[in-house]
Amino acid sequence: MYKCFLEHLEQWLLQRFTLQSRPIPPGLEYQVSDRGRNPATIQSWCYQCPQLRKIR
């Protein structure tokens, strides 16, 4: 449902800043929950640039 907003935000950030990827602790970059009727997916990204310390 929110994927189009995420894609827009990511493109906007990549166009305006020189982003460097930051490490994410193992096991936190991608999780899937099978609780409930519909599985939920959580995916994390983390970036930094001179203007912003942490974008996630």
Stockholm file with secondary structure:
# STOCKHOLM 1.0

chainA/1-56         MYKCFLEHLEQWLLQRFTLQSRPIPPGLEYQVSDRGRNPATIQSWCYQCPQLRKIR
#=GR chainA/1-56 SS CCHHHHHHHHHHHHHHSCCEECCCCTTSSEEEECCSSSCEEEECCCEECSSCSCBC
#=GC SS_cons        CCHHHHHHHHHHHHHHSCCEECCCCTTSSEEEECCSSSCEEEECCCEECSSCSCBC
//
